[in-house]
Amino acid sequence: MTKVINTINDDILSENICFIPTMGAIHEGHLSLVDIGKETNLKTLVSIFLNRRQFNNDDDFKNYPIEHEQDIQFLKSRGVDFIFLPQDSYIYPSEGVPSIVPSKVGSILEGASRPGHFEGVLTVVNRLFDLIKPSHAVFGKKDAQQLFLIKDMVSRLDLNIEIIEGEIFRDINGLALSSRNKHLSHDAKLIAANIFKSLQKVSKEINLGKSFEESVELGINSLNQNEIDLDYLEIVDEENFNYPNKYSKKLKLLTAAYVENVRLIDNIDIEI
Ligand code: PAF
């Protein structure tokens, strides 16, 4: 039986919790993280909290889809134990919530385009960790930079929480699922599917031995041809998010782009 709660009580604190944080507008990508959580055999707790502090753009915040009734139905059907739907004032009482400043990786890529975003993310995730005290937490790899910074925060603050990573969930055409996709028309979804195709193209070129610069350039050209308004397409070493060097083993190619004014992010792992 799923319980919907607005505060964390001692019953929850007495359980070993696998925590899956969300901002709602639940889709199959979130539900795949829930399934991973359930495999731990711990009690699963999904939070739905639209965190104002991680939006650097008012319109983006105001337009973020809110679908609590449907979210609850989806999560119940997946057998989640607790759905945590807190009020703003519970997460952010007037004092006592420390702001968590990200390490320097927080100021590149998404951080450069959305100043303050990662401070907002880390602050709320740390606050939720502090309230829920989970032993495990599941985050999706679509938000690769967020995942990197959360793991970094867990290590810096010496939090005893195991971070589990969920693979990117894609639609049949390869578009990574995101709550923001709800704002895309059918045609825009087809256009947006070219984002993943371009990432695959770059990955293939690198594996064929083309230089990073040339391969990324090719990806940029391919995105630009597809009515996609590119913000960035960059390659980093997965270990540290620095530009890769000859010792790099695993790379990540990350992109952010707009289709019909909707900001979409995606990434792909490249083994070399
Ligand atoms: O990835 C998200 O949905 C959010 O950034 C998170 C982790 C729930 C924090 O608000």
Residues whose N, C-alpha, C, O or C-beta is under 5 A from the ligand:
A	BS01	PAF	P21 T22 M23 F49 N51 V121 V124
